[in-house]
Amino acid sequence: MTTDVLIIGGGVIGLSIARELAFDHSVCVVERGRCGRQASSAAAGMLGAQAEAYGDDAFFRLCIGSREMFPALAASLLEETDIDVGLDNAGTLLLSFTEADIAERRERFAWQMAAGFEIEQLSATDIRRAEPFVSTDVLGGFYLPKDGQIDNRKLVEALQRSCEVRGVKFVENTRIDKLTVENGKVTGAFADDSKFSADKVVLAAGAWGTAIDAGVELPFVIKPMRGQILQFRTAKRLFEHVIVGPRGYIVPRSDGRVLAGATMDDAGFDETITNEATAHLIESTTEISPSLGSQKPQDAWTGFRPFAPDRLPVLGRTPNAENLLLALGAFRNGILLSPVTAKLIADDIRGVAPSPEEFSPVRFFRRLVNGSVQR
Ligand SMILES: Cc1cc2nc3c(=O)[nH]c(=O)nc-3n(C[C@H](O)[C@H](O)[C@H](O)COP(=O)(O)OP(=O)(O)OC[C@H]3O[C@@H](n4cnc5c(N)ncnc54)[C@H](O)[C@@H]3O)c2cc1C
């Protein structure tokens, strides 16, 4: 099959890019299993641009820019697909249980306040008024009104439906094993008994991104960072906000489900839900809300965050194959970063602008010392 653009991997990143490019390109997405069933379904769907930030850098600005794209994206997906992706703008509460934690967070967020990003310090009374089921041990916290959440499973479903409406071809249950590169260009992508060719090839295979033989050396490895997460279900909705405690978070969905996450395990592609993780997640949930933590979790799952050596996304062209673009390494923020990633990759393919240098794969090639990767 030949198209303008071939996208390898149908997670939130691959689907978002496919949807964006489908306006003016023929696009084919090849997915090893079913689209959107890996990290993109496992995620909690927090749009935590400010909560996750430690400094005013290019990554922070990327996250903020992407967060701002969600209202228009959700509206356009609803119009095209009738799927409500559950964009919830109630915001995020960060809880502190010690004075030291309050002081640390005040210092950590000082630059955001100075730069004019919305953030509000709250007393324990404010917090318990907003969220009556939060622990009475809470001492105070912070409110980030713009850090909302989205139902990521609905998001991937809507993205795929929208792609179909826009004419994207999907080939599911097909694993690309290798690419062939001739004269600095990818000439084919091979699955068991099929060959796919395209003018541009986008590798968006998440945590498996560098497990595929790319036909050229990619001087870095994307590692899977396993996350384990629990799901509770309450008869009625108990919480309004995403709530982040010192050791975990809870994300309430509108239908009474509450996700409680998440671990960060360097355990390869092992899908096991461990007893230790379950115990830890129940403990961190109980710390936030004893009423929730005392309930029995109704479900649990794992997912693999795509982790690049410097923790940053890897976006844009590789220097050794001119038509190969990477959209990897979204790590903890791939749901949040999906709209901006789609825009950056589409801009690059359309020749509008190359992906920003900070996130370009070129940075890993520069670190090559004497032919080996400096780690
Ligand atoms: C527990 C947990 C909680 C998280 N919470 C959040 C959150 O609150 N907010 C947030 O923004 N992010 C969150 N994340 C991170 C987010 O889920 C990821 O960054 C994002 O889903 C990555 O998307 P992706 O499309 O790159 O990867 P994936 O969703 O994993 O998609 C990659 C796809 O490529 C396919 N593939 C792999 N190899 C091949 C091949 N050889 N051929 C064809 N297809 C292939 C896979 O089957 C898969 O469908 C969380 C992650 C986890 C695990």
The ligand as an ORCA input file, in Angstrom:
! r2SCAN-3c Opt
* xyz 0 1
  C      -0.577      4.700     34.294
  C      -0.363      5.838     33.345
  C      -0.939      7.072     33.616
  C      -0.755      8.133     32.725
  N      -1.395      9.303     32.977
  C      -1.274     10.329     32.102
  C      -1.980     11.530     32.319
  O      -2.710     11.659     33.298
  N      -1.827     12.541     31.417
  C      -1.022     12.419     30.314
  O      -0.910     13.373     29.544
  N      -0.343     11.270     30.081
  C      -0.450     10.233     30.943
  N       0.230      9.070     30.728
  C       1.169      9.003     29.604
  C       0.454      8.718     28.290
  O      -0.394      7.618     28.454
  C       1.472      8.409     27.196
  O       2.471      9.403     27.156
  C       0.781      8.375     25.827
  O      -0.336      7.527     25.848
  C       1.765      7.898     24.768
  O       1.051      7.786     23.570
  P       1.693      7.015     22.341
  O       0.720      7.101     21.237
  O       3.079      7.512     22.142
  O       1.857      5.516     22.889
  P       0.810      4.312     22.932
  O      -0.520      4.740     23.379
  O       1.460      3.214     23.694
  O       0.660      3.927     21.415
  C       1.704      3.342     20.680
  C       1.048      2.364     19.725
  O       2.036      1.829     18.857
  C       1.702      0.482     18.614
  N       2.895     -0.225     18.143
  C       3.984     -0.571     18.866
  N       4.874     -1.216     18.101
  C       4.330     -1.277     16.857
  C       4.770     -1.847     15.632
  N       5.944     -2.482     15.547
  N       3.964     -1.754     14.537
  C       2.755     -1.118     14.619
  N       2.298     -0.577     15.775
  C       3.073     -0.641     16.875
  C       1.208     -0.013     19.966
  O       0.432     -1.195     19.849
  C       0.423      1.186     20.460
  O      -0.956      1.101     20.158
  C       0.055      7.974     31.566
  C       0.614      6.729     31.296
  C       0.408      5.668     32.161
  C       1.004      4.335     31.824
*
